[in-house]
Amino acid sequence: MKTALTPLLVLLIVGLSACQPKPTEVVPPAYALVIHGGAGLIKAENMTREMDSSYRASLSEALSAGEAILKNGGTSLDAITTAITILEDNPLFNAGRGAVFNAQGFIEHDASIMSGADKDAGAVGAVRNIKNPILAARKVMEESPHVFLVREGAEQFAALKGLQIVDPSWFMTHKQREKYEQTKATQLEREFPLGEKHGTVGAVALDKFGNLAAGTSTGGMHFKHSGRLGDSPVIGAGTYADNESCAVSATGHGEYFIRFGVAHDLSSRMKYAGMSLEAAAEQVVMHDLVKLDAGGGIIAIDKAGNICMKFNTAGMFRASVKAGEEAYVGLYGVPEIEVEE
């Protein structure tokens, strides 16, 4: 026999239900931007105060330029393109000017970009004369039916689209030339464990429209074989963006990042396993890659504007900013150690 609820009991139940606290709605920031300049054996004791200041100033310059676009209502794609272009033009980083030499004495660049809104993407690989490879990757994405162009085909396409073509000598710096000559003279077989420096640059952003974007650019591995491609131009390995999960740019030992599809793996853990950005990055970077002795790191932003900068090396050149918050710049492990005179 069912017991009827009295009017007083009904009112009590309704009242209690109305008093239950509603879940706190997470409001994403108006915008967020993260950049990186590579990970590896980056320690305070190996830096002079002048070097430390130069890297911090360079990261701040790129971050500020990208943030200005987002602050003024620009898109995440424009913000990351601007930031990466500045890093490519800076000889401190292994991308664009200042990139490493390969074993044959040439400099070859790789870059990729992806839009989280429609999962459109573009990439170029092993190019030698495109001043800003990230711009070429974006042209491939927006003005071609393809995703990936390499070597002469990519260079011809870039020239056809009006991008700046330069003599390959423009990219060469004394520092990288000297490093190449030393390696060539010793002819050492190289391994690239956790401590090795990987000088890729990249950026990820969330704009006021809720769209994510990611981009990565690099000169690749020092003394690599001509034609070698790492993870940076490979969508799903070094770069990935999906508005339903996150935007990722990676830096590290590319062969491992390609084989394990690091950027896409991180996104998939969020989408299909329900993991947070932080938890997914912790598992991928600090567990899976470490087990393989694969050094590197990632920068990422999720659709809620949460930021992650995870690396398993001594340091990673990195910087981030959110709307209404102070910008952050870091070089070393956490917590950072101040460089001594």
Stockholm file with secondary structure:
# STOCKHOLM 1.0

chainA/1-341         MKTALTPLLVLLIVGLSACQPKPTEVVPPAYALVIHGGAGLIKAENMTREMDSSYRASLSEALSAGEAILKNGGTSLDAITTAITILEDNPLFNAGRGAVFNAQGFIEHDASIMSGADKDAGAVGAVRNIKNPILAARKVMEESPHVFLVREGAEQFAALKGLQIVDPSWFMTHKQREKYEQTKATQLEREFPLGEKHGTVGAVALDKFGNLAAGTSTGGMHFKHSGRLGDSPVIGAGTYADNESCAVSATGHGEYFIRFGVAHDLSSRMKYAGMSLEAAAEQVVMHDLVKLDAGGGIIAIDKAGNICMKFNTAGMFRASVKAGEEAYVGLYGVPEIEVEE
#=GR chainA/1-341 SS CCCCCCHHHHHHHHHHHHHSCCCCCCCCCSCEEEEEEEEESCCGGGCCHHHHHHHHHHHHHHHHHHHHHHHTTCCHHHHHHHHHHHHHTCTTSSSSTTCCCCTTSCCCEEEEEEETTTCCEEEEEEESSBSCHHHHHHHHHHHSSCSEEEHHHHHHHHHHTTCCBCCGGGGCCHHHHHHHHHHHHHTCCCCCCTTSCBCCEEEEEECTTSCEEEEEEECCSTTCCTTCCCSTTSBTTTEEECTTSEEEEEEECHHHHHHTTHHHHHHHHHHHHCCCHHHHHHHIIIIIHHHTTCCEEEEEEETTCCEEEEESSSEEEEEEEETTSCCEEEEESSSCCCCCC
#=GC SS_cons         CCCCCCHHHHHHHHHHHHHSCCCCCCCCCSCEEEEEEEEESCCGGGCCHHHHHHHHHHHHHHHHHHHHHHHTTCCHHHHHHHHHHHHHTCTTSSSSTTCCCCTTSCCCEEEEEEETTTCCEEEEEEESSBSCHHHHHHHHHHHSSCSEEEHHHHHHHHHHTTCCBCCGGGGCCHHHHHHHHHHHHHTCCCCCCTTSCBCCEEEEEECTTSCEEEEEEECCSTTCCTTCCCSTTSBTTTEEECTTSEEEEEEECHHHHHHTTHHHHHHHHHHHHCCCHHHHHHHIIIIIHHHTTCCEEEEEEETTCCEEEEESSSEEEEEEEETTSCCEEEEESSSCCCCCC
//
